[in-house]
Amino acid sequence: MQKYAVYTDPYHGVLRLDLYQFDGSPMNPMYIAYSPPLMLPTQTLNPTTTATGAAATTGASKRSVGEEELVLPLNKDAKHIKRDTDSKPIDATWIWWTGIAMTVFGGAAYLL
């Protein structure tokens, strides 16, 4: 980097970082969104029961699920994902006959 500039952007009102390459051409500006930074994820993405790496696992145990219990996904409490397991699914035959009836009535209305 040849030079950099840190200042408050007059349009957005947030801190802005301008970087310039070795030849002086500007790169895309970077803005700070959170202060202090909000970095995700805050926990291990692939939690394991052992603290050691590949030395403690064998070829057969890498793919087996029976010995370990399955862990819940990290986004199990996400508000944007709806998990309604109490509702029953829609019967496909009802949708089929509704589509047939709409086709018949639409064809009759077109001919009139």
N, C-alpha and C positions, 0 to 999 in steps of 0.2 A: 504494500500500500504506500502510495506517495504521501497522502495526507488524509485527515479526517476532520469532521466538524460536528460538534454536538451543540444543539440549540433547541429552543422551543419553537415549534412550527407555528407561524402566525395564522395559518388557516385552520388547522385542527386543534391547536392549543395543547399539544402533547410534545414530549421530548422526541427529537428526531436525530438520527445518526446518518451523516452523509460520508460515504467512503469513496475515495478516488484511487483508481488503479495506478500501476507503475508509470503509465504514460500520461496520467492526468485526466483520463476520461472518467466521468462520474458513474458510479454503480447505483442500483436502485436504493432509494432511501429506506431506512428501517425506523419504525416507530415503536415506542414502548407502550404496551397495552396495560400492564398492571405494575404497580409499585408497592410492595416488593413483588418480584416475578411470581406468577402462579404457574408452576411447572407441573405437568402431569406426565406420567402417573406418579402417585405418591407411595405406591407399594410395588412389590415384585410382580412382574407380569406373569411369570410362570413359576408359581410357588411349588416347591418340592419338600418332601419330608426330610431328606438328608441335606446336610450343608456342603457335602463334597460334590465334585463335578463328575465327569464321565468315568473316573477311575473306580468309583464304587458301584457302577451299574454294569450289568451284563447285557448281551444281545437279546436274551429272552425277556428280561425285566423291563427293557425300554418300551416295549409295546404292550405289556400286560396292564390291565386295569383292575384285575380282580383283587390284588393284594392291597391296593390303596383305595381309599374312598375318593369319589369324584368331588372336586371342589366347585363351589358356586362361581359363576362368572363374575368378573369385576364390576360389571354394569348391572348387577341384579337389582339395585335400588335406583336406577336411573328413572327420572321423571318423564322422559320423552318416550320410553318404551312401555307399552301397555301389555300387561300379562294377565288377562282375564281368563282364568281356567275354569270358572264356574259356569260359563255360558255354553249352551249346546250348539253344535254346528247347524247350519241351514241345510235342510233336506234338498238334495239335488233334484229329485223328481218333481218337487214343487216348482223349482226354477225352470225345469224343462217344460212342464205343462203351462206355466205362465207365459213363457216365450212362444209356445205354439198358439195359445189363445190370442196373444197380442198380434201375431202374424196373421191369423185368420181375420180378426177384427180390423186390422189395418188394411188388409187386402179388400175386405168388403167396403170399408170407408173410401178407398181409392176408386172402386168401381162405381160408387154412387156419385 
